[in-house]
Structures are given as structure tokens and as C-alpha cells.
Amino acid sequence: MNRQASLADLIRETVEAVQQEAEQGLETHFLPEGLDKVLPLPERRRKPERAAQSDRATSLEALYERYHLCTACALGHQRKHFVFGSGNENADVMFVGEAPGAHEDEQGQPFVGAAGKLLTRILNAIDFTRDEVYITNILKCRPPNNRDPRPEEIDACDAILKEQIRLVQPRLICALGRVAAQALLKRNSSIRTLRGRFHDCHGVKLLVTYHPSGLLHNPAYKRPTWEDVQMLRKEYDRIVQSDAKAT
């Protein structure tokens, strides 16, 4: 058998093996650097099965306990802390960012670095405090060098985020940045296309604006962001007034 035929057979056998494992619910984990640096695992893991309706977490604390040791993607083997979320567990407004950065990975809390401080000032400017809202990210683990989240990483955290939304039951969601907006809305549109109006996200009104880190690098985003959060506050006030009239 010649060398080219041997390589073709090896590729075919590898593809068949991966397909068989996928059918059995198994997955292999590789570090982002590539196949030359395979992440050694003591044993293979089965993909987490979707929780049955009766098996759903009944609180954010229970949800955290279920997932804080998650290794459904390679990021789970590299993190210092699983960054779940913080704030009011019964908040009417939820803010969803992209992923933890270095400060968040160190402290285990979302938005505690420079972008987090700016988010706090933005919240204060529209008469909110961090204790009144709930803040989380699409990813719960930091990507290396703060690179963009990869599709498989977003998918791995998707069930957690959906459960956070179900448990908090916000009246409004604010997606901070392109990655959060696209992941929540399942669309590849730009922020310019998505911002300026409310969208539906699992039955909740969702507004898109720029990520605070974007404002730190591009001051031109400040005005449109201010317009967006004012729209968010106005809609929140409208909801509160409507609830008051109903009672």
C-alpha cells in the first residue's frame, strides 16, 4: 500500500471513529491551539443530557451548583473561576455581556474590570444600581487572551444562560455587544442593524447596545449607547406604570 493510500485510510478511519463517538454521545476535547496540543483527560465524558422539565434547577444557587464544575468545552479546563452572574435574583432588568476577562476570571464575578466600572456608571446614569439588576455573560469561562467566543463554547453555555433567564424572569434584557446580541437572538446581524428597537428573546423584550469595553476604545459609541440605555429606562418605567395601573 502506498503512502497516499495509507493516509487516506487513516483519515477515513478517524472520521468514522469520531462519528461513532458522536452517535454514542461522547466528545473529545482539544485545546484551542490545535490538534498538536491534545488536552489529556482521565476519562471520556458524555455530553450533558438536556434536563427534564421536572429536573430543572429551582434557584440560581442550585443552577450554579449544577454547573460550576462544568467542562463541556475546553475553557472549563483553563479557567481560574467559573463566572456565573451577580445581582438581584428577581431583577426586572438583566444585562448580558460576552465573556469574563482577566479580572473576572480572577475574582469570579462579572464586569469587575475597567468595562465593569463603566457599566456601573452607565447604570447609575439611568437610576439603576448593580444590586437592582442581574448581570451575566454568554460564556461563564474566560477565552484565552480575551478572544471572541467560539460557536462550540457559546453552545456549551447556552443551557445555563437560558436557565438563568427562566429563573430570574426579567422583564427586559440588554445585550451588551455584538457577541451577546447574536448569541441571544440567533442572528448574525451587526449592532448597527440590531440596536434602536426591542426584539423578542424567549418572550422577553431585548435591547441591543455596545459593550462597555467598546466605549473605552471608541468614544464615538458613547452617544448611541446613551440613547439605547435611555430607551431601556423609558421602557422599564412604562412597564412599572402599567403594572401599577393594573393593580
N, C-alpha and C positions, 0 to 999 in steps of 0.2 A: 504494500500500500504506500503510495507516495505521500509526501509531507502535506500537500494541499488537501488531499482526501482525508488525512488524519485530522487536520484542523477543522474541516467541515463536519466530520463525525463528532468531534469534541463539542463544537458549538451546538449541534443538533441535540446531543445528549444533555448538555447543560440546560438548554431551553426546555426540554421535556421534563427534566428534574424540577426546575422552578415552577413549571405549570402544575405538576403533580402536587408539589408542596402548597401551592396557592389553592388548589382544589380541596386540600385537607385542612385549610385554614391556618397554615404555617407561614411564617415570613422570616426572611433573612435580613439582618441589619448591617448596613455599611456606613462607615463614616463619610461625611460629605467630600473628603479629599479624593475619594475614588476607590476603585476595586483593589488598588495596590496596598491599601491600608484597611484590611478587613477588621471589623470590631469583634474581638473574641467574646463569645457569650458562653456561660457554663452549660446552658441547655437551650433548646429552641423553645420559643414561646408561641402559643396560639394567639391569633388575633382576638381581641376582646369582643365577645358577642354583645349585640345590642341588648340592653337591659329590658326586661319585660316591663309592662306597664305597672305591675304590682311590685316590681323590684326597684323602682325609681327611688333616688335619694329624697328624703323628706325635708332636708335643710341644706344650706350651703356648707355647714360644718361636716355633715355626712358625705356630701359630694366631694369635699376636699379630702376627707379620709379615704375615700374610694380611689382617688386618682393621684394623690400627691407623690406616690412612688412610681408613677407611670413611666414605662419605657417603650411606648408604642411606636416611637421613632427614635432615630439616633441621638437627637438632642437630649433625651432623657438620661443618657449615659454621660453627658458632658456638663450638665448644669451644676451650679452650687446650690441653688434653691429653686423649687417649684413655685412660680409666682402666680398665685391663684386669683386674687382680687381683693379689694378692700372697700369699705364704706358702709352705707346704710343697706342692710339686707332686705329692706322693704321700700327701697328708693323708687320714686316715680320716674327718675331720670337715670339712665345708665350710659356711661361713656366707655367706648370700646376702642382701644388702640391696636397697635400692630404686634409688638412682641417686647419682652423685657430687654433692657440694655444692661450694661455692666453694673450700674448702681442697683438696679432692680434685682439682678442675679445675686448680688452680694447681700442685700437686705431682705429679699423675699417678698417685697411689696411693689405694686405697680406705680409707675410715674413718681419716682423719688429723686431723679436726677434733675438736670437743668430744664428739660422739657416738662418734667413734673411740676417744678416750681412755677413755670409759666402757665401750665394748666390750672394750677391753684389760683393764680392771679386772674385768669380768664373767668373762672367760676365765680370768684369774688366780685368781678365787674358786673355780673348779671345776677348778683344777690343769691349765690349758692355758696355753700361750704362743702368741703370734701366729705364731711360727715353726713351731709344730706343726700348725696348721690352715691351711686355704686360705680366703681372703676375697675376695669379688667382689660385684658388683651386677647387678640385672636390666638396667639401662642402663649403657652404657660412656661416655656423654657427659652433661654436666650440663644439665638442663632450665632454661630462664630462670627466675630468681627462685625456684629450687627447687620449682617447681610439680609436681603429680603427673604422672608419665609418661603419655603418650597411647598408645592402643592401637597405632597405627601405629609408634610408637617402640619399644614392647615387642616387636612383631613383628619389627622390623628387627634387634634384638639377640638374638632367640630362638635362632637357629642358633649364635651364638657361645657362649651360655650352655650349650646342650646339648653342644657340643663340649668345653667346659671340664669339665663333669660326666663326660663319657666319658673324657677324658684323665686327670683326677685320680683317678677311680674311688673316690669317698668311700664309706664305709660308712654315714655319717649326713649329712644335710643339715639345717641350721637356717635356716628362712626368717625374716628379721628384718622384721617389719611386714606390714601388710595388702597393699601392692602386691606385695611379693615372694611372699607366700603365694598370692595369687590368680593371679599370673603362672605360678608353678611348678605349681600344682595345677589350673589352668584352671577355677577356680571363683570365684564372686562372694560367697562367704560371708564373714562378719565374723571377726575374730581370735578373738572370744569363742567362736564356734562351732567354729573350727578347732583352737585350742590344747588342750593337755591330753592329746593322744594322737598316735600316729605315723600318718603317711599314706604312701602309695606314690608315689614320683616317679621314673619311669623305672627301676623296680626297686630304688630306694634308699629307705630309711626317712627320712622327713622330719618334722621337728617345727616347729611354728609358735610364735613368741613375738613380743613387742612390739619395735619398733625402738628402739635406744638413744636416739634423739632424742626419742621419745615419753616416755621416762623422765625426760628433762631438763625436759620441760614438764608432766608429770603424775606426781608421786611415787607416786600410787596404783597405777601399773603395776609398781612395783618388786617387790612381793611375788609377783604371778603370774609375772613374768619369772624371779625367783629359783627358783620352783617348776619352771618349764619347763627352765631350764638344768641344774638338778639331775637332772631326768628324763633329759636328754640325756647327762649324765655317767654316770648309772647304766646306761643302755643301752650306752654305749661300753665301760664296764668289763665288762658282761656279754658283749659281743662278744669282747673281748680274752681273757677267761677261757675262753670257748667255743673260740676258736682255739687256746689253749694246751692244752686237753684233747685237741683233735683231733690235735695233733702229738705 
